[in-house]
């Protein structure tokens, strides 16, 4: 169980606090260079702090890395203790793995669901100027949650249900496997933050199942209704995209889930999660569908329905740093930092809707 301080540190949106905690990087050395340069998401305002992702080692500035003020680059010398990989380490021979085939079919992406990417990644913490982030307005939800707002501000108990795929189960987060640093998945982090912030009892049920799509979700409404939910988080899209589900079909499934649940739970409200993307090199990624899913979910917002825009956040950070800095398995699961990005997006969306400020 995290301390109250660490819960709020991990879930407070970086674009509001100006504090980046544990941003993950995966240093990749080219075949010709001796030293390695890694980009951060933002230009730090002061010297960054670098630690091993399992928090067992702190790296020494000037020895393990260098940083120049005004730059968003970390330079890693050849004799650094920071783990650096070659690009060739991140691929395998074509068709040598069950999962991970590249679109070009010439090689496989290294598929590593047991923490190997976490072992290769380093965590960076630093302060920065929030003016460097331009998507805060785009990410604000357009709907309202009047019933949840009333419950939370009164400190009343809340029945919270999560429904989605393996991302929502917390698959590949370190805490799922009881390994350091034992970080929680986004669903647990959000649950803990709500309870702490609003001094209320949160009865949370995570009904997500790995590998599932919104078609399956539509069949699970009775299970959701049985929980008598006040707020349902619907987080599908990753597997829908891999199955080439059209945006119209996806929207219809989510919309029908809402209708079916509200028929039995008329005061229930909803948070719709616009999914992160898969590795664009993967043969089952659908780069064209993720933004379409985001747009159709946005159109469903209104009274009792808001959207948490993980897609826009994730897409922008991947453009800045590359996909492998955020992945836990190489293909479609977020690492510990990625789960914090999820949690921060949902938390910021909820607080904006309820009309309160984070701690």
C-alpha positions as CSV (number, residue, x, y, z in Angstrom):
1,X,0.0,0.0,0.0
2,X,1.4,3.4,-1.0
3,X,1.7,6.2,1.5
4,X,-0.7,9.1,1.1
5,X,2.1,11.3,0.0
6,X,3.2,8.9,-2.8
7,X,-0.3,8.4,-4.0
8,X,-0.8,12.1,-4.6
9,X,2.7,12.5,-6.0
10,X,2.1,9.7,-8.5
11,X,-1.4,10.8,-9.6
12,X,-1.1,14.6,-9.7
13,X,-0.9,15.5,-13.4
14,X,2.6,16.6,-14.4
15,X,1.1,19.3,-16.6
16,X,-0.4,20.9,-13.5
17,X,2.3,20.3,-11.0
18,X,5.4,21.0,-13.1
19,X,7.0,18.0,-11.5
20,X,7.9,15.0,-13.6
21,X,8.3,12.0,-11.3
22,X,10.0,8.8,-12.6
23,X,9.7,9.5,-16.4
24,X,11.0,6.4,-18.0
25,X,13.7,6.4,-20.6
26,X,15.2,3.5,-22.6
27,X,18.8,4.4,-23.6
28,X,19.6,3.0,-27.1
29,X,23.2,3.2,-28.4
30,X,23.7,3.3,-32.1
31,X,26.1,0.9,-33.7
32,X,28.7,3.6,-34.3
33,X,28.5,5.9,-31.3
34,X,30.4,5.4,-28.0
35,X,28.2,7.7,-25.9
36,X,24.4,7.7,-25.8
37,X,21.9,10.6,-25.9
38,X,18.4,10.2,-24.6
39,X,15.6,12.8,-24.9
40,X,13.3,13.8,-22.0
41,X,9.7,14.9,-22.5
42,X,10.6,18.4,-21.3
43,X,13.5,20.7,-20.6
44,X,14.2,20.4,-16.9
45,X,14.5,23.5,-14.8
46,X,17.2,22.0,-12.7
47,X,19.5,19.0,-12.6
48,X,17.4,15.8,-13.2
49,X,17.6,12.8,-10.8
50,X,18.2,9.4,-12.4
51,X,17.5,6.1,-10.7
52,X,17.2,2.5,-11.8
53,X,13.5,1.7,-12.4
54,X,13.5,-0.7,-9.4
55,X,14.8,2.2,-7.3
56,X,17.8,0.1,-6.1
57,X,20.4,2.5,-7.6
58,X,20.8,6.2,-7.9
59,X,23.0,7.5,-10.7
60,X,25.7,10.1,-10.3
61,X,25.7,13.3,-12.3
62,X,29.0,14.0,-14.0
63,X,29.9,10.3,-13.8
64,X,26.9,8.3,-15.0
65,X,25.3,11.1,-17.0
66,X,25.6,14.7,-18.0
67,X,23.0,17.3,-18.6
68,X,23.3,20.9,-19.9
69,X,20.9,23.5,-18.6
70,X,18.4,24.5,-21.3
71,X,18.5,21.0,-22.9
72,X,16.1,18.1,-22.8
73,X,18.9,15.6,-23.5
74,X,20.7,13.3,-21.1
75,X,24.1,12.2,-22.2
76,X,25.4,8.8,-21.1
77,X,29.1,8.0,-21.4
78,X,30.4,4.6,-22.3
79,X,31.5,3.7,-18.7
80,X,28.2,4.7,-17.1
81,X,26.4,2.3,-14.8
82,X,23.1,3.2,-16.5
83,X,21.9,0.3,-18.6
84,X,22.2,1.0,-22.4
85,X,21.1,-1.4,-25.1
86,X,21.8,-1.7,-28.8
87,X,19.0,-1.4,-31.3
88,X,19.6,-5.0,-32.2
89,X,18.7,-6.0,-28.6
90,X,15.2,-4.8,-29.2
91,X,14.4,-7.2,-32.1
92,X,14.4,-10.9,-32.7
93,X,14.6,-12.9,-35.9
94,X,11.4,-12.9,-38.0
95,X,8.7,-15.4,-36.8
96,X,10.9,-16.5,-33.8
97,X,8.3,-15.4,-31.2
98,X,4.6,-16.1,-30.7
99,X,3.9,-12.4,-30.5
100,X,5.7,-9.3,-31.8
101,X,5.8,-9.6,-35.6
102,X,6.7,-6.4,-37.3
103,X,4.6,-4.9,-40.1
104,X,7.6,-5.4,-42.5
105,X,7.9,-9.1,-41.5
106,X,11.7,-8.8,-41.6
107,X,12.1,-9.1,-37.9
108,X,10.1,-9.4,-34.6
109,X,9.9,-6.7,-31.9
110,X,11.3,-8.1,-28.7
111,X,8.2,-9.3,-26.8
112,X,9.0,-9.3,-23.1
113,X,6.0,-9.5,-20.8
114,X,8.0,-10.5,-17.7
115,X,9.8,-7.2,-16.8
116,X,12.7,-7.2,-19.2
117,X,11.8,-3.8,-20.6
118,X,11.6,-2.4,-17.0
119,X,15.1,-3.8,-16.4
120,X,16.4,-1.8,-19.4
121,X,14.7,1.4,-18.5
122,X,15.8,4.3,-16.2
123,X,13.5,6.6,-14.2
124,X,14.1,10.4,-14.4
125,X,12.6,13.0,-12.1
126,X,12.8,16.8,-12.6
127,X,10.9,20.1,-12.4
128,X,9.9,21.9,-15.6
129,X,7.9,24.8,-16.9
130,X,4.3,23.6,-17.6
131,X,4.1,26.1,-20.5
132,X,6.0,23.4,-22.4
133,X,2.8,21.3,-22.5
134,X,0.3,22.5,-25.0
135,X,-2.4,19.9,-24.7
136,X,-4.0,20.7,-21.4
137,X,-7.1,22.4,-22.9
138,X,-7.6,19.6,-25.5
139,X,-7.5,17.0,-22.7
140,X,-10.2,18.6,-20.6
141,X,-13.4,16.6,-20.5
142,X,-16.6,18.2,-22.0
143,X,-19.2,16.3,-20.0
144,X,-20.4,16.6,-16.4
145,X,-20.8,14.1,-13.5
146,X,-23.5,15.7,-11.3
147,X,-24.2,12.6,-9.3
148,X,-20.6,11.7,-8.6
149,X,-19.8,15.3,-7.8
150,X,-22.5,15.4,-5.2
151,X,-21.4,12.1,-3.6
152,X,-17.7,13.0,-3.5
153,X,-18.2,16.5,-2.1
154,X,-20.4,15.0,0.6
155,X,-17.9,12.3,1.4
156,X,-20.5,9.6,0.6
157,X,-19.5,6.0,-0.3
158,X,-18.9,5.4,-4.0
159,X,-19.3,2.1,-5.9
160,X,-16.7,2.2,-8.7
161,X,-16.4,-0.3,-11.5
162,X,-13.6,-0.7,-14.0
163,X,-14.3,-2.5,-17.2
164,X,-11.8,-3.0,-20.0
165,X,-8.9,-5.1,-21.2
166,X,-5.4,-6.1,-19.9
167,X,-4.3,-2.6,-19.5
168,X,-7.0,-2.0,-16.9
169,X,-6.2,-5.3,-15.1
170,X,-2.7,-3.8,-14.5
171,X,-1.0,-6.5,-16.6
172,X,2.8,-6.1,-16.6
173,X,2.9,-3.3,-13.9
174,X,5.5,-4.2,-11.3
175,X,3.1,-4.4,-8.5
176,X,1.1,-7.1,-10.4
177,X,4.1,-9.4,-10.0
178,X,5.2,-8.2,-6.5
179,X,8.6,-7.0,-7.8
180,X,10.3,-3.7,-7.1
181,X,9.1,-0.9,-7.1
182,X,5.7,-2.6,-6.6
183,X,3.9,0.2,-8.4
184,X,0.1,-0.2,-8.7
185,X,-1.9,-0.2,-11.9
186,X,-3.9,2.9,-12.8
187,X,-7.2,1.5,-11.5
188,X,-5.8,0.9,-8.0
189,X,-4.0,4.3,-8.0
190,X,-7.2,6.1,-9.0
191,X,-9.2,4.2,-6.4
192,X,-6.8,5.1,-3.6
193,X,-6.6,8.8,-4.7
194,X,-10.4,9.2,-4.6
195,X,-10.7,7.6,-1.2
196,X,-7.9,9.8,0.2
197,X,-8.9,13.1,-1.5
198,X,-12.6,13.0,-0.7
199,X,-12.4,11.1,2.6
200,X,-14.9,8.5,1.4
201,X,-15.2,4.8,1.2
202,X,-14.6,3.5,-2.4
203,X,-16.0,0.1,-3.2
204,X,-14.1,-0.7,-6.3
205,X,-14.5,-3.7,-8.5
206,X,-12.1,-4.3,-11.4
207,X,-14.0,-6.5,-13.9
208,X,-11.5,-6.1,-16.8
209,X,-10.1,-9.1,-18.6
210,X,-7.1,-9.3,-20.8
211,X,-7.5,-9.7,-24.5
212,X,-11.1,-8.5,-24.6
213,X,-12.8,-6.0,-26.9
214,X,-15.9,-3.8,-26.6
215,X,-18.0,-6.6,-28.1
216,X,-17.2,-8.7,-25.0
217,X,-17.9,-5.7,-22.8
218,X,-21.3,-5.4,-24.2
219,X,-22.0,-8.9,-22.9
220,X,-20.8,-8.0,-19.4
221,X,-23.4,-5.3,-18.5
222,X,-25.3,-7.6,-16.1
223,X,-22.0,-8.1,-14.2
224,X,-21.6,-4.4,-14.0
225,X,-25.2,-3.8,-13.0
226,X,-24.8,-6.3,-10.2
227,X,-22.2,-4.0,-8.5
228,X,-24.8,-1.2,-8.3
229,X,-22.2,1.3,-9.7
230,X,-22.1,5.0,-9.1
231,X,-19.3,5.4,-11.6
232,X,-18.2,3.1,-14.4
233,X,-14.8,3.4,-16.1
234,X,-15.0,1.9,-19.6
235,X,-11.5,1.4,-21.0
236,X,-11.6,-0.5,-24.3
237,X,-9.9,0.1,-27.6
238,X,-6.5,-1.6,-27.7
239,X,-7.8,-5.0,-28.7
240,X,-10.7,-3.4,-30.7
241,X,-8.1,-1.7,-32.9
242,X,-6.1,-5.0,-33.3
243,X,-9.3,-6.7,-34.5
244,X,-9.9,-3.8,-36.9
245,X,-13.2,-2.8,-35.2
246,X,-14.5,0.3,-37.0
247,X,-14.9,3.5,-35.0
248,X,-18.6,3.5,-35.7
249,X,-18.9,-0.1,-34.3
250,X,-16.8,0.8,-31.3
251,X,-18.9,3.9,-30.5
252,X,-22.0,1.8,-30.9
253,X,-20.8,-0.8,-28.4
254,X,-19.8,1.8,-25.8
255,X,-23.0,3.7,-26.3
256,X,-25.1,0.6,-25.9
257,X,-23.2,-0.4,-22.7
258,X,-24.2,2.9,-21.2
259,X,-27.8,2.6,-22.3
260,X,-28.0,-1.0,-20.9
261,X,-26.4,-0.1,-17.5
262,X,-28.5,3.1,-17.0
263,X,-31.7,1.1,-17.6
264,X,-31.0,-0.6,-14.3
265,X,-28.8,2.0,-12.6
266,X,-30.3,5.3,-13.7
267,X,-28.0,7.4,-11.5
268,X,-24.8,5.7,-12.7
269,X,-22.3,7.9,-14.5
270,X,-19.4,7.1,-16.8
271,X,-15.8,7.9,-17.6
272,X,-14.8,6.7,-21.1
273,X,-11.0,6.2,-21.6
274,X,-9.5,7.0,-25.0
275,X,-6.8,4.3,-25.2
276,X,-3.1,4.5,-25.5
277,X,-1.6,3.3,-28.8
278,X,0.2,0.1,-29.5
279,X,3.7,0.0,-30.9
280,X,3.3,1.3,-34.5
281,X,5.8,-1.3,-35.8
282,X,3.7,-4.2,-34.5
283,X,1.6,-6.0,-37.2
284,X,-1.5,-5.8,-35.0
285,X,-1.2,-2.0,-34.3
286,X,-3.8,0.2,-36.0
287,X,-2.4,3.7,-35.9
288,X,-5.4,5.1,-37.9
289,X,-8.0,3.7,-35.5
290,X,-6.8,5.1,-32.1
291,X,-7.5,8.8,-32.9
292,X,-10.9,7.7,-34.4
293,X,-11.8,6.0,-31.2
294,X,-10.9,9.1,-29.3
295,X,-13.1,11.2,-31.5
296,X,-16.2,9.0,-31.3
297,X,-15.8,8.7,-27.5
298,X,-15.6,12.5,-27.3
299,X,-18.9,12.8,-29.1
300,X,-20.6,10.6,-26.4
301,X,-19.8,13.2,-23.6
302,X,-22.7,15.0,-21.9
303,X,-24.5,14.9,-18.7
304,X,-23.3,11.9,-16.8
305,X,-20.5,11.0,-19.3
306,X,-17.0,12.3,-19.6
307,X,-13.9,11.2,-21.5
308,X,-10.4,10.7,-20.2
309,X,-8.1,11.5,-23.1
310,X,-5.1,9.1,-22.6
311,X,-4.7,8.9,-26.4
312,X,-3.7,12.5,-26.9
313,X,-1.2,12.4,-24.0
314,X,0.3,9.1,-25.1
315,X,0.5,10.1,-28.7
316,X,2.4,13.3,-28.0
317,X,4.8,11.8,-25.6
318,X,5.6,8.9,-28.0
319,X,6.3,11.5,-30.7
320,X,8.8,13.2,-28.3
321,X,10.6,10.2,-27.0
322,X,9.7,7.0,-28.9
323,X,7.4,4.1,-27.9
324,X,9.9,1.9,-26.0
325,X,10.4,4.4,-23.2
326,X,6.8,3.7,-22.0
327,X,6.3,0.1,-22.8
328,X,6.2,-2.9,-20.4
329,X,6.1,-5.6,-23.1
330,X,7.3,-4.0,-26.3
331,X,3.9,-4.1,-27.9
332,X,0.8,-2.8,-26.2
333,X,1.1,-2.6,-22.4
334,X,2.2,0.5,-20.4
335,X,5.0,0.3,-17.9
336,X,4.8,1.7,-14.4
337,X,5.2,5.2,-15.7
338,X,2.7,4.6,-18.4
339,X,0.2,3.5,-15.7
340,X,0.8,6.8,-13.9
341,X,0.1,8.6,-17.1
342,X,-3.2,6.8,-17.3
343,X,-4.0,7.6,-13.7
344,X,-3.0,11.2,-14.0
345,X,-5.3,11.6,-17.0
346,X,-8.3,10.0,-15.3
347,X,-7.6,11.9,-12.1
348,X,-7.2,15.3,-13.8
349,X,-10.4,14.7,-15.8
350,X,-12.4,13.8,-12.6
351,X,-11.1,16.7,-10.6
352,X,-11.8,19.1,-13.5
353,X,-15.4,17.8,-13.7
354,X,-16.0,17.8,-9.9
355,X,-14.5,21.3,-9.8
356,X,-11.7,20.8,-7.2
357,X,-8.0,21.1,-7.2
358,X,-5.5,18.3,-6.7
359,X,-3.5,18.2,-3.5
